[in-house]
């Protein structure tokens, strides 16, 4: 084995910048995915067939096609139709945010339906409108139940974010590839990037456990 990690030392600051680039993009995607996913979940449990059908079709499309295909369509194909180039950052947010929303919607839907129906019936008996009932009674209880599943989705999103390197977005993975191309050594920078991804996922996992324990303590 001919390994020499000393060669990547001058490039470490460049690669570490990829952490903040990756986290910035992932954070925005989480917010977009959670917001759209919540709306989709509410549509799925609504008694309006049109809304339920739209939400189901949306989920089927984004869960049934590869994420990298969705990214390529948004970055390469859509500009062909609209005549406007979409930046890698916006393309990544659109693809990952919309894809994550499909999974989050199923998680939230299951969480809402797991809440005791007596809560809804009691709120309706007291004359509580639908919107306040969902925001103040049902969703807070559902979030406690689905927190582990949501954290798992966010962790998966963090790991899959490496896919954006295929469209030239200078995230952590792309920077490792650049360093490998400059040094003509791929193993060392890729292994270093892998270590950073593992640390980020580990921190997210521990943060999720802390939040979960706090929620259980409050109960």
Secondary structure in CASP SS format (residue, H / E / C, confidence):
PFRMAT SS
TARGET T0000
AUTHOR 0000-0000-0000
METHOD secondary structure of the structure
MODEL  1
X C 1.00
X C 1.00
X C 1.00
X C 1.00
X H 1.00
X H 1.00
X H 1.00
X H 1.00
X H 1.00
X H 1.00
X H 1.00
X H 1.00
X H 1.00
X H 1.00
X H 1.00
X H 1.00
X H 1.00
X H 1.00
X H 1.00
X H 1.00
X H 1.00
X H 1.00
X H 1.00
X H 1.00
X H 1.00
X H 1.00
X H 1.00
X H 1.00
X H 1.00
X H 1.00
X H 1.00
X H 1.00
X H 1.00
X H 1.00
X H 1.00
X H 1.00
X H 1.00
X H 1.00
X H 1.00
X H 1.00
X H 1.00
X H 1.00
X H 1.00
X H 1.00
X H 1.00
X C 1.00
X C 1.00
X C 1.00
X H 1.00
X H 1.00
X H 1.00
X H 1.00
X H 1.00
X H 1.00
X H 1.00
X H 1.00
X H 1.00
X H 1.00
X H 1.00
X H 1.00
X H 1.00
X H 1.00
X H 1.00
X H 1.00
X C 1.00
X C 1.00
X H 1.00
X H 1.00
X H 1.00
X H 1.00
X H 1.00
X H 1.00
X H 1.00
X H 1.00
X H 1.00
X H 1.00
X H 1.00
X H 1.00
X H 1.00
X H 1.00
X H 1.00
X H 1.00
X C 1.00
X C 1.00
X C 1.00
X C 1.00
X C 1.00
X H 1.00
X H 1.00
X H 1.00
X H 1.00
X H 1.00
X H 1.00
X H 1.00
X H 1.00
X H 1.00
X H 1.00
X H 1.00
X H 1.00
X H 1.00
X H 1.00
X H 1.00
X H 1.00
X H 1.00
X H 1.00
X H 1.00
X H 1.00
X H 1.00
X H 1.00
X H 1.00
X H 1.00
X H 1.00
X H 1.00
X H 1.00
X C 1.00
X C 1.00
X H 1.00
X H 1.00
X H 1.00
X H 1.00
X H 1.00
X H 1.00
X H 1.00
X H 1.00
X H 1.00
X C 1.00
X C 1.00
X C 1.00
X C 1.00
X H 1.00
X H 1.00
X H 1.00
X H 1.00
X H 1.00
X H 1.00
X H 1.00
X H 1.00
X H 1.00
X H 1.00
X H 1.00
X H 1.00
X H 1.00
X H 1.00
X H 1.00
X H 1.00
X H 1.00
X H 1.00
X H 1.00
X H 1.00
X H 1.00
X H 1.00
X H 1.00
X H 1.00
X H 1.00
X H 1.00
X H 1.00
X H 1.00
X H 1.00
X H 1.00
X H 1.00
X H 1.00
X H 1.00
X H 1.00
X H 1.00
X H 1.00
X H 1.00
X H 1.00
X C 1.00
X C 1.00
X C 1.00
X C 1.00
X H 1.00
X H 1.00
X H 1.00
X H 1.00
X H 1.00
X H 1.00
X H 1.00
X H 1.00
X H 1.00
X H 1.00
X H 1.00
X H 1.00
X C 1.00
X C 1.00
X C 1.00
X H 1.00
X H 1.00
X H 1.00
X H 1.00
X H 1.00
X H 1.00
X H 1.00
X H 1.00
X H 1.00
X H 1.00
X H 1.00
X H 1.00
X H 1.00
X H 1.00
X H 1.00
X H 1.00
X H 1.00
X H 1.00
X H 1.00
X H 1.00
X H 1.00
X H 1.00
X H 1.00
X H 1.00
X H 1.00
X H 1.00
X H 1.00
X H 1.00
X H 1.00
X H 1.00
X H 1.00
X H 1.00
X C 1.00
END
